[in-house]
Amino acid sequence: MNADNFTAQIKNAIIEENTGIYRDLFENTESASDPYWIRALSLYNSLDASQRSVFMEVVRQTAIDTVSNVFAVVDGVTQLEGQDGDIRLRCGDDDLTGDLQDSFLQQFE
């Protein structure tokens, strides 16, 4: 598996599928017992249709930014505090590290 294939699969599995799961949860959950979800549903239900659309765009963009930031660490673009050495991502014999963030972000252009 190469970096482009890996990031395309990450985009589908984490960004697209999870955004859909969140959309479904917000639109179809009628009651919740978890205090976080009670507050989140209350906020979502207080929004009109246009605002709900913007809210889901924010959820999606937050996921994109988060994955991008993790890939920056793996690629060596950003270092974590106290990091000693390189972080490498491998799939079998394939080294995926180096262009993950760029490959991932290009899919959203």
Helices and strands as residue ranges (DSSP letters): H 3-10, I 11-16, H 17-28, H 35-45, H 49-75, E 90-91, E 94-95, H 100-106
